[in-house]
Amino acid sequence: MQGTKAGKLLGHYMGQTLQLHEYRDKRIIAITNPQSKQIDYMSTMQGTNDSIHMIDTKNRLRLQFIVQCQADYSYILQYREQAELQTPPDYSSEQADYNYIVNLLQEQAD
């Protein structure tokens, strides 16, 4: 990975909005695009200071972030590292969660 590409990607991700949803005893992190209200990346989270992984399908990257819960229950997203995907990601197990969040965001937008 060239540093410039990584830097541009990092700037893009940090400009997104981090949202937390409680669903089926799982906390789901979704990074949504403020303009289109579309979910760009999502992951599940177990604790309050977890490492989460996001899949960037456009650039074929697996991104790792640290999510820190603040005293006021806001969340800070910190970038850790990225790796290039060797194979296309398999979303089948996360599809129900993804569909749920898409519907939730559409309801909020209406």
Biopython code that builds the backbone (N, CA, C, O; Angstrom):
import numpy as np
from Bio.PDB.StructureBuilder import StructureBuilder

atoms = [
    (1, "MET", "N", (0.836, -1.199, 0.000)),
    (1, "MET", "CA", (0.000, 0.000, 0.000)),
    (1, "MET", "C", (0.869, 1.247, 0.000)),
    (1, "MET", "O", (1.791, 1.367, 0.807)),
    (2, "GLN", "N", (0.580, 2.163, -0.894)),
    (2, "GLN", "CA", (1.297, 3.425, -0.853)),
    (2, "GLN", "C", (0.723, 4.290, 0.264)),
    (2, "GLN", "O", (-0.481, 4.278, 0.517)),
    (3, "GLY", "N", (1.594, 5.034, 0.925)),
    (3, "GLY", "CA", (1.155, 5.868, 2.032)),
    (3, "GLY", "C", (0.120, 6.902, 1.633)),
    (3, "GLY", "O", (-0.783, 7.213, 2.410)),
    (4, "THR", "N", (0.247, 7.444, 0.411)),
    (4, "THR", "CA", (-0.697, 8.484, -0.004)),
    (4, "THR", "C", (-2.098, 7.913, -0.152)),
    (4, "THR", "O", (-3.073, 8.543, 0.257)),
    (5, "LYS", "N", (-2.204, 6.725, -0.734)),
    (5, "LYS", "CA", (-3.528, 6.112, -0.882)),
    (5, "LYS", "C", (-4.139, 5.829, 0.487)),
    (5, "LYS", "O", (-5.319, 6.090, 0.720)),
    (6, "ALA", "N", (-3.311, 5.288, 1.392)),
    (6, "ALA", "CA", (-3.797, 4.997, 2.743)),
    (6, "ALA", "C", (-4.249, 6.270, 3.440)),
    (6, "ALA", "O", (-5.271, 6.276, 4.126)),
    (7, "GLY", "N", (-3.486, 7.358, 3.265)),
    (7, "GLY", "CA", (-3.847, 8.621, 3.891)),
    (7, "GLY", "C", (-5.164, 9.160, 3.367)),
    (7, "GLY", "O", (-5.979, 9.668, 4.137)),
    (8, "LYS", "N", (-5.381, 9.054, 2.057)),
    (8, "LYS", "CA", (-6.639, 9.522, 1.477)),
    (8, "LYS", "C", (-7.806, 8.692, 1.994)),
    (8, "LYS", "O", (-8.859, 9.234, 2.331)),
    (9, "LEU", "N", (-7.616, 7.373, 2.056)),
    (9, "LEU", "CA", (-8.674, 6.499, 2.556)),
    (9, "LEU", "C", (-8.999, 6.835, 4.006)),
    (9, "LEU", "O", (-10.169, 6.910, 4.384)),
    (10, "LEU", "N", (-7.963, 7.037, 4.818)),
    (10, "LEU", "CA", (-8.165, 7.352, 6.231)),
    (10, "LEU", "C", (-8.956, 8.639, 6.381)),
    (10, "LEU", "O", (-9.877, 8.709, 7.195)),
    (11, "GLY", "N", (-8.610, 9.651, 5.610)),
    (11, "GLY", "CA", (-9.342, 10.904, 5.656)),
    (11, "GLY", "C", (-10.802, 10.707, 5.296)),
    (11, "GLY", "O", (-11.683, 11.328, 5.891)),
    (12, "HIS", "N", (-11.063, 9.841, 4.319)),
    (12, "HIS", "CA", (-12.438, 9.556, 3.905)),
    (12, "HIS", "C", (-13.217, 8.897, 5.033)),
    (12, "HIS", "O", (-14.341, 9.300, 5.332)),
    (13, "TYR", "N", (-12.623, 7.877, 5.666)),
    (13, "TYR", "CA", (-13.332, 7.157, 6.716)),
    (13, "TYR", "C", (-13.602, 8.040, 7.922)),
    (13, "TYR", "O", (-14.674, 7.967, 8.523)),
    (14, "MET", "N", (-12.628, 8.874, 8.278)),
    (14, "MET", "CA", (-12.792, 9.697, 9.457)),
    (14, "MET", "C", (-13.833, 10.789, 9.238)),
    (14, "MET", "O", (-14.309, 11.387, 10.203)),
    (15, "GLY", "N", (-14.192, 11.056, 7.992)),
    (15, "GLY", "CA", (-15.234, 12.033, 7.703)),
    (15, "GLY", "C", (-16.624, 11.443, 7.790)),
    (15, "GLY", "O", (-17.614, 12.168, 7.690)),
    (16, "GLN", "N", (-16.712, 10.140, 7.976)),
    (16, "GLN", "CA", (-18.014, 9.491, 8.023)),
    (16, "GLN", "C", (-18.619, 9.598, 9.413)),
    (16, "GLN", "O", (-17.948, 9.998, 10.364)),
    (17, "THR", "N", (-19.877, 9.241, 9.520)),
    (17, "THR", "CA", (-20.594, 9.297, 10.788)),
    (17, "THR", "C", (-20.658, 7.902, 11.387)),
    (17, "THR", "O", (-21.046, 6.940, 10.724)),
    (18, "LEU", "N", (-20.269, 7.809, 12.655)),
    (18, "LEU", "CA", (-20.296, 6.531, 13.353)),
    (18, "LEU", "C", (-21.617, 6.395, 14.096)),
    (18, "LEU", "O", (-21.977, 7.269, 14.884)),
    (19, "GLN", "N", (-22.331, 5.324, 13.856)),
    (19, "GLN", "CA", (-23.589, 5.100, 14.547)),
    (19, "GLN", "C", (-23.549, 3.738, 15.234)),
    (19, "GLN", "O", (-22.938, 2.791, 14.739)),
    (20, "LEU", "N", (-24.209, 3.663, 16.379)),
    (20, "LEU", "CA", (-24.256, 2.424, 17.135)),
    (20, "LEU", "C", (-25.706, 1.982, 17.257)),
    (20, "LEU", "O", (-26.575, 2.781, 17.605)),
    (21, "HIS", "N", (-25.966, 0.723, 16.974)),
    (21, "HIS", "CA", (-27.322, 0.189, 17.057)),
    (21, "HIS", "C", (-27.329, -1.060, 17.929)),
    (21, "HIS", "O", (-26.444, -1.908, 17.819)),
    (22, "GLU", "N", (-28.329, -1.166, 18.793)),
    (22, "GLU", "CA", (-28.509, -2.390, 19.574)),
    (22, "GLU", "C", (-29.446, -3.293, 18.768)),
    (22, "GLU", "O", (-30.521, -2.870, 18.344)),
    (23, "TYR", "N", (-29.025, -4.533, 18.564)),
    (23, "TYR", "CA", (-29.839, -5.430, 17.758)),
    (23, "TYR", "C", (-29.472, -6.867, 18.074)),
    (23, "TYR", "O", (-28.311, -7.258, 17.957)),
    (24, "ARG", "N", (-30.465, -7.657, 18.477)),
    (24, "ARG", "CA", (-30.252, -9.077, 18.763)),
    (24, "ARG", "C", (-29.076, -9.310, 19.707)),
    (24, "ARG", "O", (-28.227, -10.164, 19.451)),
    (25, "ASP", "N", (-29.028, -8.548, 20.800)),
    (25, "ASP", "CA", (-27.946, -8.665, 21.786)),
    (25, "ASP", "C", (-26.574, -8.374, 21.202)),
    (25, "ASP", "O", (-25.555, -8.712, 21.805)),
    (26, "LYS", "N", (-26.545, -7.759, 20.048)),
    (26, "LYS", "CA", (-25.263, -7.369, 19.449)),
    (26, "LYS", "C", (-25.288, -5.875, 19.260)),
    (26, "LYS", "O", (-26.342, -5.295, 18.997)),
    (27, "ARG", "N", (-24.155, -5.255, 19.389)),
    (27, "ARG", "CA", (-24.048, -3.841, 19.083)),
    (27, "ARG", "C", (-23.387, -3.728, 17.729)),
    (27, "ARG", "O", (-22.295, -4.250, 17.506)),
    (28, "ILE", "N", (-24.055, -3.049, 16.841)),
    (28, "ILE", "CA", (-23.586, -2.997, 15.458)),
    (28, "ILE", "C", (-23.089, -1.598, 15.144)),
    (28, "ILE", "O", (-23.804, -0.609, 15.305)),
    (29, "ILE", "N", (-21.844, -1.541, 14.693)),
    (29, "ILE", "CA", (-21.265, -0.274, 14.289)),
    (29, "ILE", "C", (-21.537, -0.096, 12.796)),
    (29, "ILE", "O", (-21.246, -0.982, 11.992)),
    (30, "ALA", "N", (-22.091, 1.040, 12.441)),
    (30, "ALA", "CA", (-22.306, 1.333, 11.035)),
    (30, "ALA", "C", (-21.731, 2.701, 10.729)),
    (30, "ALA", "O", (-22.015, 3.668, 11.436)),
    (31, "ILE", "N", (-20.932, 2.791, 9.690)),
    (31, "ILE", "CA", (-20.431, 4.086, 9.246)),
    (31, "ILE", "C", (-21.267, 4.478, 8.035)),
    (31, "ILE", "O", (-21.237, 3.821, 6.995)),
    (32, "THR", "N", (-22.007, 5.558, 8.197)),
    (32, "THR", "CA", (-22.924, 5.954, 7.138)),
    (32, "THR", "C", (-22.416, 7.187, 6.415)),
    (32, "THR", "O", (-21.729, 8.028, 6.994)),
    (33, "ASN", "N", (-22.760, 7.278, 5.162)),
    (33, "ASN", "CA", (-22.385, 8.419, 4.352)),
    (33, "ASN", "C", (-23.416, 9.522, 4.598)),
    (33, "ASN", "O", (-24.599, 9.327, 4.321)),
    (34, "PRO", "N", (-22.982, 10.690, 5.118)),
    (34, "PRO", "CA", (-23.945, 11.742, 5.457)),
    (34, "PRO", "C", (-24.759, 12.239, 4.260)),
    (34, "PRO", "O", (-25.918, 12.623, 4.420)),
    (35, "GLN", "N", (-24.173, 12.235, 3.078)),
    (35, "GLN", "CA", (-24.893, 12.741, 1.909)),
    (35, "GLN", "C", (-25.962, 11.750, 1.435)),
    (35, "GLN", "O", (-27.116, 12.125, 1.229)),
    (36, "SER", "N", (-25.576, 10.504, 1.268)),
    (36, "SER", "CA", (-26.498, 9.539, 0.674)),
    (36, "SER", "C", (-27.253, 8.712, 1.704)),
    (36, "SER", "O", (-28.204, 8.013, 1.356)),
    (37, "LYS", "N", (-26.838, 8.783, 2.987)),
    (37, "LYS", "CA", (-27.424, 7.983, 4.061)),
    (37, "LYS", "C", (-27.224, 6.483, 3.830)),
    (37, "LYS", "O", (-27.906, 5.659, 4.439)),
    (38, "GLN", "N", (-26.296, 6.140, 2.959)),
    (38, "GLN", "CA", (-26.003, 4.733, 2.707)),
    (38, "GLN", "C", (-24.941, 4.252, 3.689)),
    (38, "GLN", "O", (-24.082, 5.023, 4.117)),
    (39, "ILE", "N", (-25.007, 2.983, 4.036)),
    (39, "ILE", "CA", (-23.977, 2.413, 4.893)),
    (39, "ILE", "C", (-22.761, 2.095, 4.045)),
    (39, "ILE", "O", (-22.859, 1.382, 3.046)),
    (40, "ASP", "N", (-21.609, 2.629, 4.446)),
    (40, "ASP", "CA", (-20.378, 2.313, 3.740)),
    (40, "ASP", "C", (-19.692, 1.100, 4.345)),
    (40, "ASP", "O", (-19.190, 0.239, 3.623)),
    (41, "TYR", "N", (-19.671, 1.034, 5.665)),
    (41, "TYR", "CA", (-18.975, -0.060, 6.343)),
    (41, "TYR", "C", (-19.731, -0.404, 7.603)),
    (41, "TYR", "O", (-20.349, 0.469, 8.213)),
    (42, "MET", "N", (-19.694, -1.670, 8.009)),
    (42, "MET", "CA", (-20.345, -2.041, 9.251)),
    (42, "MET", "C", (-19.634, -3.211, 9.904)),
    (42, "MET", "O", (-18.915, -3.964, 9.246)),
    (43, "SER", "N", (-19.838, -3.354, 11.191)),
    (43, "SER", "CA", (-19.233, -4.452, 11.933)),
    (43, "SER", "C", (-19.992, -4.623, 13.240)),
    (43, "SER", "O", (-20.714, -3.721, 13.664)),
    (44, "THR", "N", (-19.834, -5.774, 13.877)),
    (44, "THR", "CA", (-20.439, -5.962, 15.192)),
    (44, "THR", "C", (-19.386, -5.695, 16.261)),
    (44, "THR", "O", (-18.185, -5.783, 16.005)),
    (45, "MET", "N", (-19.854, -5.368, 17.454)),
    (45, "MET", "CA", (-18.959, -4.976, 18.529)),
    (45, "MET", "C", (-19.455, -5.596, 19.826)),
    (45, "MET", "O", (-20.651, -5.557, 20.114)),
    (46, "GLN", "N", (-18.541, -6.170, 20.616)),
    (46, "GLN", "CA", (-18.941, -6.838, 21.850)),
    (46, "GLN", "C", (-18.762, -5.943, 23.084)),
    (46, "GLN", "O", (-19.701, -5.786, 23.865)),
    (47, "GLY", "N", (-17.590, -5.362, 23.270)),
    (47, "GLY", "CA", (-17.320, -4.557, 24.462)),
    (47, "GLY", "C", (-17.361, -3.077, 24.173)),
    (47, "GLY", "O", (-17.912, -2.654, 23.156)),
    (48, "THR", "N", (-16.780, -2.278, 25.064)),
    (48, "THR", "CA", (-16.816, -0.832, 24.882)),
    (48, "THR", "C", (-15.555, -0.298, 24.207)),
    (48, "THR", "O", (-15.601, 0.762, 23.583)),
    (49, "ASN", "N", (-14.449, -0.996, 24.316)),
    (49, "ASN", "CA", (-13.208, -0.544, 23.674)),
    (49, "ASN", "C", (-12.709, -1.663, 22.767)),
    (49, "ASN", "O", (-11.697, -2.307, 23.045)),
    (50, "ASP", "N", (-13.426, -1.875, 21.702)),
    (50, "ASP", "CA", (-13.153, -3.026, 20.855)),
    (50, "ASP", "C", (-12.415, -2.657, 19.590)),
    (50, "ASP", "O", (-12.461, -1.522, 19.116)),
    (51, "SER", "N", (-11.741, -3.644, 19.066)),
    (51, "SER", "CA", (-11.185, -3.544, 17.731)),
    (51, "SER", "C", (-12.254, -4.059, 16.778)),
    (51, "SER", "O", (-12.787, -5.152, 16.970)),
    (52, "ILE", "N", (-12.566, -3.281, 15.760)),
    (52, "ILE", "CA", (-13.572, -3.719, 14.792)),
    (52, "ILE", "C", (-12.964, -3.735, 13.401)),
    (52, "ILE", "O", (-12.015, -3.006, 13.113)),
    (53, "HIS", "N", (-13.516, -4.562, 12.558)),
    (53, "HIS", "CA", (-13.026, -4.681, 11.190)),
    (53, "HIS", "C", (-14.109, -4.221, 10.230)),
    (53, "HIS", "O", (-15.286, -4.534, 10.409)),
    (54, "MET", "N", (-13.714, -3.496, 9.237)),
    (54, "MET", "CA", (-14.621, -3.063, 8.190)),
    (54, "MET", "C", (-14.068, -3.560, 6.859)),
    (54, "MET", "O", (-12.855, -3.622, 6.658)),
    (55, "ILE", "N", (-14.955, -3.902, 5.978)),
    (55, "ILE", "CA", (-14.548, -4.318, 4.637)),
    (55, "ILE", "C", (-14.835, -3.178, 3.669)),
    (55, "ILE", "O", (-15.961, -2.688, 3.584)),
    (56, "ASP", "N", (-13.814, -2.767, 2.947)),
    (56, "ASP", "CA", (-13.969, -1.760, 1.898)),
    (56, "ASP", "C", (-13.902, -2.520, 0.572)),
    (56, "ASP", "O", (-12.821, -2.870, 0.097)),
    (57, "THR", "N", (-15.074, -2.766, -0.016)),
    (57, "THR", "CA", (-15.110, -3.594, -1.222)),
    (57, "THR", "C", (-14.556, -2.858, -2.442)),
    (57, "THR", "O", (-13.971, -3.480, -3.329)),
    (58, "LYS", "N", (-14.737, -1.531, -2.490)),
    (58, "LYS", "CA", (-14.276, -0.785, -3.668)),
    (58, "LYS", "C", (-12.758, -0.866, -3.820)),
    (58, "LYS", "O", (-12.231, -1.041, -4.919)),
    (59, "ASN", "N", (-12.063, -0.731, -2.669)),
    (59, "ASN", "CA", (-10.605, -0.739, -2.723)),
    (59, "ASN", "C", (-10.000, -2.055, -2.260)),
    (59, "ASN", "O", (-8.784, -2.182, -2.117)),
    (60, "ARG", "N", (-10.879, -3.038, -2.027)),
    (60, "ARG", "CA", (-10.453, -4.379, -1.612)),
    (60, "ARG", "C", (-9.522, -4.332, -0.403)),
    (60, "ARG", "O", (-8.420, -4.881, -0.429)),
    (61, "LEU", "N", (-9.978, -3.674, 0.642)),
    (61, "LEU", "CA", (-9.197, -3.565, 1.869)),
    (61, "LEU", "C", (-9.998, -4.060, 3.063)),
    (61, "LEU", "O", (-11.220, -3.919, 3.113)),
    (62, "ARG", "N", (-9.297, -4.634, 4.010)),
    (62, "ARG", "CA", (-9.882, -4.935, 5.318)),
    (62, "ARG", "C", (-9.279, -3.925, 6.290)),
    (62, "ARG", "O", (-8.063, -3.882, 6.475)),
    (63, "LEU", "N", (-10.131, -3.116, 6.907)),
    (63, "LEU", "CA", (-9.670, -2.043, 7.778)),
    (63, "LEU", "C", (-9.917, -2.416, 9.222)),
    (63, "LEU", "O", (-10.917, -3.055, 9.552)),
    (64, "GLN", "N", (-9.004, -2.015, 10.073)),
    (64, "GLN", "CA", (-9.177, -2.279, 11.494)),
    (64, "GLN", "C", (-9.209, -0.960, 12.250)),
    (64, "GLN", "O", (-8.357, -0.093, 12.056)),
    (65, "PHE", "N", (-10.208, -0.825, 13.114)),
    (65, "PHE", "CA", (-10.365, 0.390, 13.908)),
    (65, "PHE", "C", (-10.469, 0.030, 15.382)),
    (65, "PHE", "O", (-10.838, -1.093, 15.728)),
    (66, "ILE", "N", (-10.148, 0.968, 16.237)),
    (66, "ILE", "CA", (-10.438, 0.859, 17.658)),
    (66, "ILE", "C", (-11.616, 1.792, 17.941)),
    (66, "ILE", "O", (-11.592, 2.964, 17.567)),
    (67, "VAL", "N", (-12.626, 1.272, 18.593)),
    (67, "VAL", "CA", (-13.770, 2.094, 18.973)),
    (67, "VAL", "C", (-13.716, 2.283, 20.480)),
    (67, "VAL", "O", (-13.734, 1.308, 21.231)),
    (68, "GLN", "N", (-13.650, 3.516, 20.920)),
    (68, "GLN", "CA", (-13.586, 3.816, 22.347)),
    (68, "GLN", "C", (-14.872, 4.480, 22.800)),
    (68, "GLN", "O", (-15.316, 5.470, 22.218)),
    (69, "CYS", "N", (-15.466, 3.922, 23.849)),
    (69, "CYS", "CA", (-16.684, 4.503, 24.419)),
    (69, "CYS", "C", (-16.291, 5.610, 25.384)),
    (69, "CYS", "O", (-15.478, 5.397, 26.283)),
    (70, "GLN", "N", (-16.863, 6.781, 25.201)),
    (70, "GLN", "CA", (-16.573, 7.921, 26.075)),
    (70, "GLN", "C", (-17.561, 7.941, 27.243)),
    (70, "GLN", "O", (-18.544, 7.200, 27.246)),
    (71, "ALA", "N", (-17.293, 8.795, 28.232)),
    (71, "ALA", "CA", (-18.140, 8.877, 29.426)),
    (71, "ALA", "C", (-19.584, 9.245, 29.082)),
    (71, "ALA", "O", (-20.517, 8.814, 29.759)),
    (72, "ASP", "N", (-19.764, 10.041, 28.032)),
    (72, "ASP", "CA", (-21.121, 10.440, 27.644)),
    (72, "ASP", "C", (-21.734, 9.474, 26.627)),
    (72, "ASP", "O", (-22.734, 9.793, 25.983)),
    (73, "TYR", "N", (-21.133, 8.302, 26.490)),
    (73, "TYR", "CA", (-21.614, 7.246, 25.597)),
    (73, "TYR", "C", (-21.501, 7.597, 24.120)),
    (73, "TYR", "O", (-22.125, 6.962, 23.270)),
    (74, "SER", "N", (-20.704, 8.610, 23.825)),
    (74, "SER", "CA", (-20.369, 8.822, 22.425)),
    (74, "SER", "C", (-19.208, 7.884, 22.093)),
    (74, "SER", "O", (-18.566, 7.337, 22.990)),
    (75, "TYR", "N", (-18.954, 7.710, 20.834)),
    (75, "TYR", "CA", (-17.923, 6.772, 20.417)),
    (75, "TYR", "C", (-16.896, 7.461, 19.535)),
    (75, "TYR", "O", (-17.238, 8.254, 18.658)),
    (76, "ILE", "N", (-15.644, 7.147, 19.782)),
    (76, "ILE", "CA", (-14.557, 7.689, 18.976)),
    (76, "ILE", "C", (-13.977, 6.554, 18.140)),
    (76, "ILE", "O", (-13.659, 5.482, 18.654)),
    (77, "LEU", "N", (-13.847, 6.809, 16.864)),
    (77, "LEU", "CA", (-13.306, 5.810, 15.950)),
    (77, "LEU", "C", (-11.846, 6.129, 15.674)),
    (77, "LEU", "O", (-11.520, 7.208, 15.179)),
    (78, "GLN", "N", (-10.976, 5.193, 15.995)),
    (78, "GLN", "CA", (-9.554, 5.383, 15.746)),
    (78, "GLN", "C", (-9.064, 4.323, 14.768)),
    (78, "GLN", "O", (-9.367, 3.137, 14.895)),
    (79, "TYR", "N", (-8.315, 4.781, 13.812)),
    (79, "TYR", "CA", (-7.800, 3.901, 12.765)),
    (79, "TYR", "C", (-6.599, 3.118, 13.274)),
    (79, "TYR", "O", (-5.734, 3.685, 13.942)),
    (80, "ARG", "N", (-6.531, 1.831, 12.972)),
    (80, "ARG", "CA", (-5.389, 1.048, 13.402)),
    (80, "ARG", "C", (-4.547, 0.578, 12.214)),
    (80, "ARG", "O", (-3.377, 0.946, 12.110)),
    (81, "GLU", "N", (-5.109, -0.211, 11.337)),
    (81, "GLU", "CA", (-4.317, -0.720, 10.225)),
    (81, "GLU", "C", (-5.238, -1.211, 9.122)),
    (81, "GLU", "O", (-6.454, -1.282, 9.299)),
    (82, "GLN", "N", (-4.661, -1.542, 8.008)),
    (82, "GLN", "CA", (-5.434, -2.094, 6.905)),
    (82, "GLN", "C", (-4.608, -3.169, 6.213)),
    (82, "GLN", "O", (-3.379, -3.192, 6.292)),
    (83, "ALA", "N", (-5.312, -4.043, 5.544)),
    (83, "ALA", "CA", (-4.654, -5.109, 4.793)),
    (83, "ALA", "C", (-5.437, -5.322, 3.514)),
    (83, "ALA", "O", (-6.660, -5.184, 3.493)),
    (84, "GLU", "N", (-4.736, -5.654, 2.462)),
    (84, "GLU", "CA", (-5.430, -5.899, 1.203)),
    (84, "GLU", "C", (-6.106, -7.262, 1.243)),
    (84, "GLU", "O", (-5.533, -8.237, 1.728)),
    (85, "LEU", "N", (-7.319, -7.318, 0.731)),
    (85, "LEU", "CA", (-8.057, -8.578, 0.700)),
    (85, "LEU", "C", (-7.497, -9.488, -0.384)),
    (85, "LEU", "O", (-7.263, -9.064, -1.516)),
    (86, "GLN", "N", (-7.290, -10.745, -0.015)),
    (86, "GLN", "CA", (-6.828, -11.713, -1.005)),
    (86, "GLN", "C", (-8.009, -12.327, -1.754)),
    (86, "GLN", "O", (-7.897, -12.678, -2.929)),
    (87, "THR", "N", (-9.137, -12.452, -1.062)),
    (87, "THR", "CA", (-10.334, -13.026, -1.675)),
    (87, "THR", "C", (-11.506, -12.084, -1.424)),
    (87, "THR", "O", (-11.480, -11.308, -0.469)),
    (88, "PRO", "N", (-12.524, -12.144, -2.263)),
    (88, "PRO", "CA", (-13.695, -11.291, -2.031)),
    (88, "PRO", "C", (-14.337, -11.625, -0.683)),
    (88, "PRO", "O", (-14.351, -12.792, -0.290)),
    (89, "PRO", "N", (-14.862, -10.639, 0.026)),
    (89, "PRO", "CA", (-15.463, -10.904, 1.329)),
    (89, "PRO", "C", (-16.759, -11.699, 1.225)),
    (89, "PRO", "O", (-17.479, -11.598, 0.231)),
    (90, "ASP", "N", (-17.050, -12.484, 2.247)),
    (90, "ASP", "CA", (-18.294, -13.247, 2.319)),
    (90, "ASP", "C", (-19.215, -12.554, 3.312)),
    (90, "ASP", "O", (-18.938, -12.529, 4.511)),
    (91, "TYR", "N", (-20.305, -11.995, 2.814)),
    (91, "TYR", "CA", (-21.209, -11.252, 3.680)),
    (91, "TYR", "C", (-22.428, -12.056, 4.122)),
    (91, "TYR", "O", (-23.293, -11.516, 4.812)),
    (92, "SER", "N", (-22.520, -13.319, 3.749)),
    (92, "SER", "CA", (-23.760, -14.064, 3.970)),
    (92, "SER", "C", (-24.190, -14.069, 5.434)),
    (92, "SER", "O", (-25.380, -13.938, 5.720)),
    (93, "SER", "N", (-23.249, -14.217, 6.364)),
    (93, "SER", "CA", (-23.622, -14.286, 7.779)),
    (93, "SER", "C", (-24.066, -12.930, 8.317)),
    (93, "SER", "O", (-24.806, -12.873, 9.299)),
    (94, "GLU", "N", (-23.632, -11.846, 7.695)),
    (94, "GLU", "CA", (-23.970, -10.514, 8.187)),
    (94, "GLU", "C", (-25.127, -9.873, 7.424)),
    (94, "GLU", "O", (-25.512, -8.740, 7.711)),
    (95, "GLN", "N", (-25.678, -10.596, 6.460)),
    (95, "GLN", "CA", (-26.677, -9.984, 5.593)),
    (95, "GLN", "C", (-27.932, -9.551, 6.352)),
    (95, "GLN", "O", (-28.495, -8.494, 6.065)),
    (96, "ALA", "N", (-28.375, -10.364, 7.324)),
    (96, "ALA", "CA", (-29.573, -10.003, 8.089)),
    (96, "ALA", "C", (-29.328, -8.729, 8.888)),
    (96, "ALA", "O", (-30.183, -7.845, 8.925)),
    (97, "ASP", "N", (-28.166, -8.632, 9.525)),
    (97, "ASP", "CA", (-27.830, -7.429, 10.277)),
    (97, "ASP", "C", (-27.746, -6.228, 9.359)),
    (97, "ASP", "O", (-28.231, -5.147, 9.693)),
    (98, "TYR", "N", (-27.135, -6.414, 8.209)),
    (98, "TYR", "CA", (-26.988, -5.319, 7.249)),
    (98, "TYR", "C", (-28.362, -4.827, 6.803)),
    (98, "TYR", "O", (-28.618, -3.623, 6.780)),
    (99, "ASN", "N", (-29.245, -5.764, 6.448)),
    (99, "ASN", "CA", (-30.585, -5.388, 5.996)),
    (99, "ASN", "C", (-31.337, -4.638, 7.088)),
    (99, "ASN", "O", (-32.053, -3.675, 6.812)),
    (100, "TYR", "N", (-31.170, -5.087, 8.327)),
    (100, "TYR", "CA", (-31.838, -4.432, 9.453)),
    (100, "TYR", "C", (-31.400, -2.975, 9.568)),
    (100, "TYR", "O", (-32.234, -2.083, 9.725)),
    (101, "ILE", "N", (-30.111, -2.739, 9.491)),
    (101, "ILE", "CA", (-29.608, -1.373, 9.644)),
    (101, "ILE", "C", (-30.015, -0.504, 8.467)),
    (101, "ILE", "O", (-30.346, 0.668, 8.650)),
    (102, "VAL", "N", (-29.997, -1.052, 7.274)),
    (102, "VAL", "CA", (-30.441, -0.283, 6.104)),
    (102, "VAL", "C", (-31.881, 0.187, 6.313)),
    (102, "VAL", "O", (-32.202, 1.348, 6.061)),
    (103, "ASN", "N", (-32.747, -0.719, 6.774)),
    (103, "ASN", "CA", (-34.144, -0.350, 7.016)),
    (103, "ASN", "C", (-34.262, 0.689, 8.121)),
    (103, "ASN", "O", (-35.067, 1.615, 8.025)),
    (104, "LEU", "N", (-33.455, 0.536, 9.176)),
    (104, "LEU", "CA", (-33.482, 1.461, 10.293)),
    (104, "LEU", "C", (-33.097, 2.872, 9.834)),
    (104, "LEU", "O", (-33.741, 3.854, 10.205)),
    (105, "LEU", "N", (-32.045, 2.955, 9.028)),
    (105, "LEU", "CA", (-31.586, 4.256, 8.550)),
    (105, "LEU", "C", (-32.615, 4.893, 7.624)),
    (105, "LEU", "O", (-32.799, 6.110, 7.638)),
    (106, "GLN", "N", (-33.281, 4.074, 6.823)),
    (106, "GLN", "CA", (-34.298, 4.614, 5.925)),
    (106, "GLN", "C", (-35.478, 5.173, 6.719)),
    (106, "GLN", "O", (-36.062, 6.192, 6.350)),
    (107, "GLU", "N", (-35.822, 4.486, 7.820)),
    (107, "GLU", "CA", (-36.908, 4.985, 8.678)),
    (107, "GLU", "C", (-36.523, 6.315, 9.308)),
    (107, "GLU", "O", (-37.354, 7.219, 9.400)),
    (108, "GLN", "N", (-35.257, 6.447, 9.747)),
    (108, "GLN", "CA", (-34.788, 7.686, 10.355)),
    (108, "GLN", "C", (-34.798, 8.827, 9.341)),
    (108, "GLN", "O", (-35.069, 9.975, 9.692)),
    (109, "ALA", "N", (-34.503, 8.508, 8.090)),
    (109, "ALA", "CA", (-34.423, 9.542, 7.059)),
    (109, "ALA", "C", (-35.811, 10.053, 6.666)),
    (109, "ALA", "O", (-35.966, 11.208, 6.272)),
    (110, "ASP", "N", (-36.818, 9.178, 6.779)),
    (110, "ASP", "CA", (-38.176, 9.564, 6.369)),
    (110, "ASP", "C", (-38.799, 10.586, 7.295)),
    (110, "ASP", "O", (-39.936, 11.005, 7.077)),
]
sb = StructureBuilder()
sb.init_structure("model")
sb.init_model(0)
sb.init_chain("A")
sb.init_seg("    ")
for serial, (resi, resn, name, xyz) in enumerate(atoms, 1):
    if name == "N":
        sb.init_residue(resn, " ", resi, " ")
    sb.init_atom(name, np.array(xyz, "f"), 0.0, 1.0, " ", f" {name:<3s}", serial, name[0])
structure = sb.get_structure()
